[in-house]
Amino acid sequence: MSWTFDNNLPIYLQIMDKIKLQIISNQLQAGEKLPAVRELAAEAGVNPNTIQRALSDLEKDGFVYSQRTAGRFVTDNHDLILKTRQKLSKEEVEKFINDMIHFGYQKEELPTIVEDYIKGV
């Protein structure tokens, strides 16, 4: 997995977002064991404390849970996953609509633009 970071945002927040996105998009399955902190840190090229902070915050938010000697696992809270997916989807749609309006389109034109894109026109 490729890890690139935006210098304008704290890295631990970007790591949280990346893992959260993997969870809601089913790249990480409910109950799946996450790699160890040091393994993730080496993969991402960051300090293990940064990974630890991201995972701790994800645990507080309910996206992962710890088992004392076994490590961290992806939540099986499907309601949390679904609500997060819907929330992020809504944010992306709002961003798209605002961008298109900024480009000069009217809201009424947007369904046709989306339909054409889906059809490959």
N, CA, C and O of each residue as an XYZ file, in Angstrom:
484
protein
N       0.849     -1.165      0.000
C       0.000      0.000      0.000
C       0.893      1.225      0.000
O       1.898      1.270      0.709
N       0.529      2.206     -0.787
C       1.330      3.416     -0.925
C       0.873      4.453      0.096
O      -0.317      4.746      0.212
N       1.829      4.998      0.828
C       1.530      6.005      1.840
C       2.136      7.330      1.401
O       3.357      7.481      1.358
N       1.284      8.279      1.080
C       1.746      9.628      0.793
C       0.983     10.557      1.733
O      -0.196     10.347      2.020
N       1.675     11.578      2.201
C       1.088     12.457      3.200
C       1.093     13.902      2.736
O       1.991     14.346      2.019
N       0.066     14.623      3.163
C      -0.077     16.055      2.916
C       0.605     16.772      4.078
O       0.264     16.536      5.237
N       1.553     17.635      3.780
C       2.294     18.341      4.823
C       1.440     19.332      5.609
O       1.881     19.851      6.635
N       0.230     19.597      5.141
C      -0.625     20.574      5.806
C      -1.537     19.971      6.871
O      -2.230     20.699      7.582
N      -1.539     18.635      6.984
C      -2.381     17.956      7.962
C      -1.526     17.054      8.834
O      -0.541     16.491      8.359
N      -1.891     16.907     10.117
C      -1.137     15.972     10.962
C      -1.161     14.568     10.366
O      -2.197     14.096      9.898
N      -0.020     13.919     10.390
C       0.103     12.590      9.771
C      -0.818     11.579     10.441
O      -1.420     10.750      9.759
N      -0.939     11.633     11.763
C      -1.781     10.638     12.437
C      -3.234     10.735     11.975
O      -3.921      9.718     11.886
N      -3.714     11.963     11.675
C      -5.078     12.117     11.164
C      -5.215     11.518      9.771
O      -6.240     10.921      9.444
N      -4.184     11.679      8.956
C      -4.205     11.103      7.608
C      -4.180      9.576      7.670
O      -4.825      8.903      6.866
N      -3.439      9.045      8.621
C      -3.397      7.588      8.803
C      -4.762      7.094      9.264
O      -5.257      6.078      8.777
N      -5.363      7.807     10.193
C      -6.712      7.456     10.644
C      -7.688      7.424      9.477
O      -8.454      6.474      9.316
N      -7.649      8.487      8.658
C      -8.556      8.561      7.518
C      -8.335      7.415      6.538
O      -9.289      6.850      6.004
N      -7.074      7.079      6.307
C      -6.755      5.997      5.369
C      -7.290      4.658      5.878
O      -7.891      3.897      5.119
N      -7.073      4.378      7.147
C      -7.553      3.118      7.716
C      -9.078      3.106      7.761
O      -9.703      2.089      7.459
N      -9.674      4.232      8.135
C     -11.133      4.323      8.163
C     -11.706      4.081      6.771
O     -12.704      3.375      6.627
N     -11.089      4.655      5.753
C     -11.544      4.445      4.379
C     -11.417      2.972      3.979
O     -12.291      2.436      3.297
N     -10.342      2.326      4.398
C     -10.174      0.904      4.111
C     -11.263      0.078      4.785
O     -11.708     -0.931      4.238
N     -11.689      0.499      5.964
C     -12.748     -0.216      6.680
C     -14.091     -0.026      5.990
O     -14.799     -1.002      5.743
N     -14.452      1.214      5.675
C     -15.784      1.445      5.099
C     -15.892      0.963      3.661
O     -16.996      0.744      3.162
N     -14.746      0.795      2.984
C     -14.783      0.295      1.605
C     -14.552     -1.216      1.542
O     -14.387     -1.780      0.460
N     -14.541     -1.856      2.689
C     -14.383     -3.319      2.813
C     -13.029     -3.838      2.356
O     -12.885     -5.032      2.093
N     -12.032     -2.964      2.258
C     -10.676     -3.448      2.009
C     -10.149     -4.145      3.257
O      -9.371     -5.095      3.174
N     -10.586     -3.658      4.413
C     -10.340     -4.335      5.685
C     -11.696     -4.852      6.157
O     -12.648     -4.082      6.278
N     -11.784     -6.138      6.420
C     -13.042     -6.777      6.778
C     -13.276     -6.728      8.286
O     -12.330     -6.667      9.071
N     -14.545     -6.756      8.676
C     -14.910     -6.814     10.088
C     -14.217     -8.002     10.741
O     -14.247     -9.116     10.217
N     -13.597     -7.758     11.883
C     -12.908     -8.814     12.616
C     -11.495     -9.097     12.148
O     -10.788     -9.891     12.768
N     -11.066     -8.457     11.053
C      -9.730     -8.699     10.519
C      -8.673     -8.100     11.444
O      -8.829     -6.991     11.957
N      -7.603     -8.852     11.644
C      -6.506     -8.390     12.490
C      -5.667     -7.377     11.720
O      -5.300     -7.606     10.567
N      -5.367     -6.250     12.374
C      -4.508     -5.237     11.772
C      -3.047     -5.611     11.991
O      -2.717     -6.280     12.970
N      -2.175     -5.183     11.090
C      -0.744     -5.411     11.311
C      -0.290     -4.729     12.609
O      -0.934     -3.800     13.095
N       0.809     -5.201     13.148
C       1.359     -4.626     14.371
C       1.770     -3.173     14.129
O       2.027     -2.768     12.995
N       1.828     -2.403     15.206
C       2.182     -0.986     15.127
C       3.510     -0.795     14.410
O       3.609      0.045     13.516
N       4.516     -1.547     14.779
C       5.839     -1.391     14.162
C       5.813     -1.751     12.678
O       6.496     -1.123     11.870
N       5.036     -2.745     12.331
C       4.912     -3.135     10.920
C       4.244     -2.027     10.111
O       4.707     -1.679      9.025
N       3.157     -1.475     10.643
C       2.479     -0.358      9.963
C       3.388      0.855      9.863
O       3.418      1.536      8.838
N       4.137      1.126     10.945
C       5.042      2.279     10.940
C       6.112      2.127      9.873
O       6.422      3.084      9.164
N       6.677      0.936      9.752
C       7.703      0.690      8.742
C       7.114      0.832      7.339
O       7.739      1.413      6.451
N       5.925      0.305      7.150
C       5.256      0.380      5.847
C       4.961      1.825      5.456
O       5.133      2.209      4.299
N       4.514      2.631      6.436
C       4.142      4.016      6.158
C       5.337      4.959      6.207
O       5.258      6.089      5.724
N       6.438      4.504      6.786
C       7.619      5.345      6.902
C       7.464      6.428      7.960
O       7.950      7.546      7.793
N       6.783      6.086      9.050
C       6.563      7.050     10.133
C       6.993      6.435     11.464
O       7.263      5.237     11.553
N       7.051      7.270     12.482
C       7.383      6.835     13.820
C       6.271      5.939     14.372
O       5.095      6.241     14.167
N       6.605      4.854     15.060
C       5.564      3.997     15.642
C       4.596      4.750     16.555
O       3.427      4.376     16.654
N       5.066      5.806     17.221
C       4.170      6.590     18.086
C       3.053      7.242     17.285
O       1.944      7.418     17.789
N       3.344      7.603     16.033
C       2.331      8.202     15.166
C       1.244      7.184     14.846
O       0.055      7.499     14.888
N       1.656      5.969     14.528
C       0.700      4.890     14.256
C      -0.095      4.590     15.518
O      -1.314      4.427     15.468
N       0.597      4.519     16.645
C      -0.072      4.227     17.914
C      -1.166      5.255     18.202
O      -2.265      4.893     18.621
N      -0.870      6.515     17.981
C      -1.858      7.574     18.222
C      -3.056      7.404     17.296
O      -4.202      7.505     17.732
N      -2.788      7.146     16.017
C      -3.880      6.961     15.055
C      -4.762      5.782     15.456
O      -5.988      5.887     15.440
N      -4.144      4.666     15.813
C      -4.913      3.476     16.183
C      -5.672      3.688     17.490
O      -6.800      3.219     17.637
N      -5.061      4.386     18.430
C      -5.749      4.677     19.698
C      -6.993      5.522     19.450
O      -8.048      5.273     20.034
N      -6.864      6.522     18.580
C      -8.017      7.368     18.267
C      -9.077      6.594     17.484
O     -10.272      6.806     17.691
N      -8.660      5.710     16.598
C      -9.622      4.866     15.878
C     -10.346      3.939     16.852
O     -11.528      3.642     16.682
N      -9.628      3.493     17.861
C     -10.245      2.649     18.883
C     -11.272      3.454     19.687
O     -12.365      2.960     19.964
N     -10.932      4.674     20.056
C     -11.876      5.545     20.774
C     -13.131      5.789     19.945
O     -14.235      5.867     20.484
N     -12.952      5.909     18.625
C     -14.077      6.159     17.723
C     -14.858      4.893     17.387
O     -15.911      4.968     16.754
N     -14.353      3.726     17.804
C     -15.066      2.471     17.607
C     -14.733      1.714     16.332
O     -15.372      0.702     16.043
N     -13.757      2.172     15.562
C     -13.441      1.512     14.293
C     -12.529      0.298     14.450
O     -12.522     -0.593     13.601
N     -11.772      0.267     15.523
C     -10.938     -0.897     15.833
C     -11.086     -1.199     17.317
O     -11.512     -0.352     18.102
N     -10.727     -2.421     17.684
C     -10.731     -2.796     19.095
C      -9.492     -3.626     19.372
O      -8.923     -4.246     18.474
N      -9.086     -3.624     20.630
C      -7.891     -4.360     21.046
C      -8.280     -5.620     21.791
O      -9.262     -5.660     22.531
N      -7.483     -6.638     21.572
C      -7.533     -7.821     22.414
C      -6.161     -7.919     23.051
O      -5.147     -7.992     22.357
N      -6.136     -7.921     24.324
C      -4.940     -7.725     25.137
C      -3.653     -8.313     24.556
O      -2.674     -7.582     24.410
N      -3.617     -9.564     24.230
C      -2.374    -10.172     23.743
C      -2.398    -10.480     22.257
O      -1.394    -10.921     21.698
N      -3.536    -10.253     21.613
C      -3.671    -10.653     20.213
C      -3.520     -9.508     19.215
O      -3.313     -9.757     18.028
N      -3.619     -8.252     19.673
C      -3.479     -7.124     18.765
C      -4.773     -6.372     18.567
O      -5.694     -6.457     19.379
N      -4.827     -5.634     17.475
C      -6.009     -4.820     17.156
C      -6.737     -5.422     15.962
O      -6.138     -6.003     15.057
N      -8.067     -5.256     16.003
C      -8.940     -5.829     14.988
C      -9.946     -4.793     14.511
O     -10.278     -3.849     15.227
N     -10.426     -4.989     13.283
C     -11.447     -4.115     12.704
C     -12.782     -4.390     13.385
O     -13.135     -5.542     13.636
N     -13.516     -3.327     13.679
C     -14.809     -3.458     14.334
C     -15.769     -4.326     13.517
O     -15.664     -4.421     12.294
N     -16.691     -4.946     14.221
C     -17.771     -5.652     13.541
C     -19.077     -4.868     13.692
O     -20.162     -5.408     13.480
N     -18.959     -3.592     14.060
C     -20.108     -2.701     14.198
C     -20.512     -2.215     12.806
O     -20.056     -1.170     12.341
N     -21.372     -2.991     12.155
C     -21.766     -2.682     10.780
C     -22.558     -1.373     10.692
O     -22.512     -0.684      9.672
N     -23.281     -1.033     11.757
C     -24.034      0.219     11.772
C     -23.079      1.414     11.724
O     -23.318      2.365     10.980
N     -22.003      1.372     12.510
C     -20.990      2.436     12.493
C     -20.354      2.555     11.112
O     -20.165      3.658     10.600
N     -20.027      1.416     10.517
C     -19.409      1.411      9.187
C     -20.361      2.014      8.152
O     -19.953      2.843      7.339
N     -21.622      1.599      8.184
C     -22.613      2.096      7.231
C     -22.841      3.595      7.405
O     -22.869      4.335      6.422
N     -23.005      4.047      8.646
C     -23.245      5.472      8.894
C     -22.040      6.306      8.465
O     -22.205      7.401      7.927
N     -20.842      5.803      8.697
C     -19.639      6.531      8.288
C     -19.542      6.589      6.772
O     -19.200      7.630      6.211
N     -19.842      5.474      6.101
C     -19.829      5.449      4.638
C     -20.829      6.459      4.085
O     -20.519      7.191      3.145
N     -22.026      6.501      4.665
C     -23.047      7.448      4.203
C     -22.616      8.893      4.447
O     -22.813      9.753      3.589
N     -22.030      9.162      5.612
C     -21.583     10.510      5.943
C     -20.496     10.970      4.976
O     -20.560     12.083      4.453
N     -19.501     10.122      4.737
C     -18.412     10.490      3.826
C     -18.905     10.625      2.396
O     -18.442     11.492      1.656
N     -19.846      9.768      2.002
C     -20.428      9.863      0.659
C     -21.165     11.180      0.479
O     -21.049     11.832     -0.559
N     -21.923     11.567      1.497
C     -22.655     12.833      1.429
C     -21.686     14.002      1.305
O     -21.927     14.928      0.531
N     -20.598     13.965      2.059
C     -19.597     15.026      1.984
C     -18.985     15.111      0.589
O     -18.764     16.206      0.073
N     -18.712     13.963     -0.019
C     -18.138     13.951     -1.368
C     -19.128     14.489     -2.398
O     -18.742     15.217     -3.312
N     -20.396     14.134     -2.252
C     -21.413     14.632     -3.172
C     -21.551     16.150     -3.031
O     -21.647     16.868     -4.027
N     -21.558     16.624     -1.794
C     -21.648     18.072     -1.571
C     -20.457     18.794     -2.199
O     -20.611     19.846     -2.819
N     -19.274     18.216     -2.030
C     -18.070     18.812     -2.622
C     -18.192     18.835     -4.149
O     -17.885     19.845     -4.783
N     -18.637     17.727     -4.733
C     -18.815     17.657     -6.182
C     -19.795     18.726     -6.664
O     -19.516     19.453     -7.617
N     -20.932     18.811     -6.002
C     -21.945     19.780     -6.417
C     -21.402     21.201     -6.305
O     -21.568     22.003     -7.224
N     -20.761     21.513     -5.195
C     -20.198     22.860     -5.028
C     -19.132     23.157     -6.077
O     -19.071     24.271     -6.596
N     -18.294     22.176     -6.395
C     -17.281     22.370     -7.431
C     -17.929     22.617     -8.788
O     -17.498     23.499     -9.532
N     -18.951     21.850     -9.109
C     -19.609     22.000    -10.405
C     -20.312     23.362    -10.510
O     -20.296     23.992    -11.568
N     -20.918     23.803     -9.428
C     -21.541     25.126     -9.417
C     -20.466     26.198     -9.601
O     -20.670     27.187    -10.305
N     -19.330     25.984     -8.959
C     -18.202     26.911     -9.106
C     -17.731     26.969    -10.567
O     -17.277     28.012    -11.037
N     -17.846     25.836    -11.280
C     -17.462     25.791    -12.698
C     -18.511     26.438    -13.594
O     -18.296     26.571    -14.799
N     -19.643     26.844    -13.021
C     -20.656     27.542    -13.799
C     -21.880     26.711    -14.141
O     -22.773     27.207    -14.828
N     -21.955     25.479    -13.693
C     -23.128     24.644    -13.966
C     -24.266     24.992    -13.015
O     -24.044     25.477    -11.905
N     -25.477     24.736    -13.470
C     -26.659     24.854    -12.622
C     -26.945     23.478    -12.017
O     -26.614     22.454    -12.615
N     -27.553     23.456    -10.847
C     -27.865     22.171    -10.191
C     -28.691     21.262    -11.100
O     -28.522     20.043    -11.080
N     -29.576     21.852    -11.890
C     -30.452     21.071    -12.762
C     -29.664     20.328    -13.846
O     -30.150     19.329    -14.377
N     -28.465     20.793    -14.179
C     -27.651     20.170    -15.220
C     -26.866     18.956    -14.701
O     -26.422     18.117    -15.484
N     -26.705     18.875    -13.406
C     -25.815     17.865    -12.833
C     -26.261     16.417    -13.049
O     -25.413     15.568    -13.325
N     -27.558     16.097    -12.934
C     -27.937     14.703    -13.191
C     -27.542     14.224    -14.595
O     -27.114     13.081    -14.760
N     -27.680     15.080    -15.589
C     -27.305     14.714    -16.954
C     -25.797     14.486    -17.057
O     -25.350     13.545    -17.714
N     -25.024     15.340    -16.412
C     -23.562     15.187    -16.431
C     -23.160     13.859    -15.794
O     -22.298     13.150    -16.312
N     -23.787     13.532    -14.676
C     -23.465     12.271    -13.989
C     -23.907     11.079    -14.838
O     -23.158     10.113    -14.984
N     -25.093     11.141    -15.389
C     -25.593     10.049    -16.237
C     -24.674      9.834    -17.444
O     -24.348      8.697    -17.786
N     -24.266     10.918    -18.080
C     -23.344     10.815    -19.230
C     -22.030     10.177    -18.823
O     -21.471      9.367    -19.562
N     -21.538     10.538    -17.655
C     -20.278      9.962    -17.170
C     -20.429      8.460    -16.945
O     -19.560      7.676    -17.327
N     -21.529      8.073    -16.328
C     -21.772      6.641    -16.065
C     -21.898      5.869    -17.370
O     -21.412      4.743    -17.471
N     -22.544      6.460    -18.370
C     -22.723      5.814    -19.672
C     -21.435      5.830    -20.497
O     -21.324      5.126    -21.501
N     -20.470      6.636    -20.068
C     -19.220      6.722    -20.805
C     -19.265      7.687    -21.961
O     -18.437      7.608    -22.870
N     -20.211      8.593    -21.943
C     -20.374      9.574    -23.034
C     -19.383     10.693    -22.872
O     -19.357     11.617    -23.685
